[in-house]
C-alpha cells in the first residue's frame, strides 16, 4: 500500500538514492553525497518540509514531489503566487500506478493553502527555489525534453507549455573561435577582469549563486575602466560523472545598451572561453529563453550548439 507524508529529517539519503536510481536524463546530475543536494535544497532558508511530499511503499521511498515559491521583483523575499512544482519523481518500478498524479494533487493542495492561485511546473529564473546545480545543467530551466516521460504526464494532468528555453553547449576542445576584423579591432580596446561576484546582488542571488562556486567576468574598456559586458561562470561539478567532462555554466550574460551590444557579448564569451580552456574546462553551457533570436544566433556563430530544450508549464485552471 502506498502512503504519503511530508518530509522528515531522515529522508535526504533516501531521496538522493531515489534521484540517482530514476536516471532522469542528461540534465539531472548524480550527486555523490547528501551534502551536495542538501546545500541547494533542504538547507535553503525558505525550505518548508510540508512542501516536499514523499510516497512510500512500506519503508521504501518510491516517489516525491517538491513544491515551492519564487521571489518578488526585487529578489528580496518570497512571493506566494504562482506556486512552483520544482520536481516530481517516481521510481521506474512504480510508474503508471497513479502515484505521480496523487503527488501532484497533494503539491497543488499545499500551494493553494499557502496562497497560490496559479501553478507553474518546471522552474524558471526568479521562480527556481531549489535544485540549482542539480537539475537543468547551468540552471533549472523548465522540464527538459530529454526527460520524455515528464511532458505527456504534465499535459495529461492539465498543464500546458508557456515558455521554452534553448539549452546550448560549446565543446571547448574545438578551439576554433570566430575571428573577423570587427572582433579583432574591438579586442584591442578591452581587457577581461575577474571578480568574486557581480556588484548588484540580492537575497535571492545569495541563496543561489552564493551557494555554489562562481566567478564573474567583465569586459572592461582600457580607456576609462568601464564595463561593457559581463557573465557569471558556475562550476557543474555534479555533472562530471554523468557527462564525463569538466563543464561550466554561463549565467547572467548582460551588456550595456549599445548598438554594438552583440559584438561586446561575443568578444566577452570568446575571451572567457579562452580563459576556461587554460583551466582545463572542456564544455560550456548556456540557456536562452525562446524569442531571443539575436542572442541565440550570436552564440551559434561562437560555436554553441543546441543540446536540449527546457519547457515551463502552467496549470490550465486556477487553483480552487
C-alpha positions, 0 to 999 in steps of 0.5 A, a space after each residue: 500500500 502506498 502512503 504519503 507524508 511530508 518530509 522528515 529529517 531522515 529522508 535526504 539519503 533516501 531521496 538522493 538514492 531515489 534521484 540517482 536510481 530514476 536516471 532522469 536524463 542528461 540534465 539531472 546530475 548524480 550527486 555523490 553525497 547528501 551534502 551536495 543536494 542538501 546545500 541547494 535544497 533542504 538547507 535553503 532558508 525558505 525550505 518548508 518540509 510540508 512542501 516536499 511530499 514523499 510516497 512510500 511503499 512500506 519503508 521504501 521511498 518510491 516517489 516525491 514531489 517538491 513544491 515551492 515559491 519564487 521571489 518578488 521583483 526585487 529578489 528580496 523575499 518570497 512571493 506566494 503566487 504562482 506556486 512552483 512544482 520544482 520536481 516530481 519523481 517516481 521510481 521506474 518500478 512504480 510508474 503508471 500506478 497513479 502515484 505521480 498524479 496523487 503527488 501532484 494533487 497533494 503539491 497543488 493542495 499545499 500551494 493553494 493553502 499557502 496562497 497560490 492561485 496559479 501553478 507553474 511546473 518546471 522552474 524558471 529564473 526568479 521562480 527556481 527555489 531549489 535544485 540549482 546545480 542539480 537539475 537543468 545543467 547551468 540552471 533549472 530551466 523548465 522540464 527538459 525534453 530529454 526527460 520524455 516521460 515528464 511532458 505527456 504526464 504534465 499535459 495529461 494532468 492539465 498543464 500546458 507549455 508557456 515558455 521554452 528555453 534553448 539549452 546550448 553547449 560549446 565543446 571547448 576542445 574545438 578551439 576554433 573561435 570566430 575571428 573577423 576584423 570587427 572582433 579583432 579591432 574591438 579586442 584591442 580596446 578591452 581587457 577581461 577582469 575577474 571578480 568574486 561576484 557581480 556588484 548588484 546582488 540580492 537575497 535571492 542571488 545569495 541563496 543561489 549563486 552564493 551557494 555554489 562556486 562562481 566567478 564573474 567576468 567583465 569586459 572592461 574598456 582600457 580607456 576609462 575602466 568601464 564595463 561593457 559586458 559581463 557573465 557569471 561562470 558556475 562550476 557543474 561539478 555534479 555533472 562530471 560523472 554523468 557527462 564525463 567532462 569538466 563543464 561550466 555554466 554561463 549565467 547572467 550574460 548582460 551588456 550595456 545598451 549599445 548598438 554594438 551590444 552583440 559584438 561586446 557579448 561575443 568578444 566577452 564569451 570568446 575571451 572567457 572561453 579562452 580563459 576556461 580552456 587554460 583551466 582545463 574546462 572542456 564544455 560550456 553551457 548556456 540557456 536562452 529563453 525562446 524569442 531571443 533570436 539575436 542572442 541565440 544566433 550570436 552564440 551559434 556563430 561562437 560555436 554553441 550548439 543546441 543540446 536540449 530544450 527546457 519547457 515551463 508549464 502552467 496549470 490550465 485552471 486556477 487553483 480552487 
